[in-house]
């Protein structure tokens, strides 16, 4: 039995859920999201909860049970609260700023990097060394954070680069004389 799939997804107030065939659509304060789930599972709304059940006992159906439950949960949380990823910049002269619809990164290159902010995503830089990415789609927020981090991944000797706030960089000892 799936440890994740057996739990119901609560529907908060202000969120409406519609199921049509193999498509679930959630609408809330931050907008609307939809997810097309596989035919191996059944999704049903019962009262103020969403239940995901497998159609059989095969490995594929059991795998899709937990996966679909988490995707539905991400849908509900996304339209009600949204998702946030925080990035931290370490390095002398490294900084970020939002200018119009672009995130401008100064990462020690000969030029500034301009990252266009996609629609549906908001990026804030309250400090020049902190970037906060917020949006309703968890996959999109994580993908954008990974792209920004990819411009200057943290190096192990001095820790310079862009890292997730919760990430730990394992430091190496430098050359000995």
DABELGI-V57349 format. One record per backbone hydrogen bond with DSSP energy under -0.5 kcal/mol. CO is the residue of the C=O (numbers start at 1). NH is the residue of the N-H. If there is no record, write none. Layout:
BEGIN
co & nh
CO & NH
CO & NH
END
This chain:
BEGIN
co & nh
2 & 6
4 & 7
5 & 52
8 & 10
9 & 50
10 & 12
12 & 15
16 & 27
18 & 25
20 & 23
22 & 37
23 & 20
24 & 35
25 & 18
26 & 33
27 & 16
28 & 31
31 & 28
33 & 26
35 & 24
35 & 37
38 & 41
40 & 55
42 & 53
44 & 46
44 & 51
46 & 49
48 & 11
49 & 46
50 & 9
51 & 44
53 & 42
58 & 62
59 & 63
60 & 64
61 & 65
62 & 66
63 & 67
64 & 68
65 & 69
66 & 70
67 & 71
68 & 72
69 & 73
70 & 74
71 & 75
72 & 76
73 & 77
74 & 78
75 & 79
76 & 80
77 & 81
77 & 82
79 & 30
83 & 135
85 & 133
86 & 165
87 & 131
88 & 163
90 & 161
91 & 94
95 & 106
97 & 99
97 & 104
98 & 100
99 & 102
101 & 117
102 & 99
102 & 104
103 & 105
103 & 115
104 & 97
105 & 107
105 & 113
106 & 95
112 & 114
113 & 105
113 & 115
114 & 116
115 & 103
116 & 118
118 & 121
120 & 136
122 & 134
124 & 132
127 & 130
128 & 96
129 & 89
131 & 87
131 & 133
132 & 124
133 & 85
134 & 122
135 & 83
136 & 138
137 & 141
138 & 142
139 & 143
140 & 144
141 & 145
142 & 146
143 & 147
144 & 148
145 & 149
146 & 150
147 & 151
148 & 151
149 & 152
152 & 162
155 & 159
156 & 172
160 & 155
161 & 90
162 & 154
163 & 88
164 & 167
168 & 170
169 & 171
END
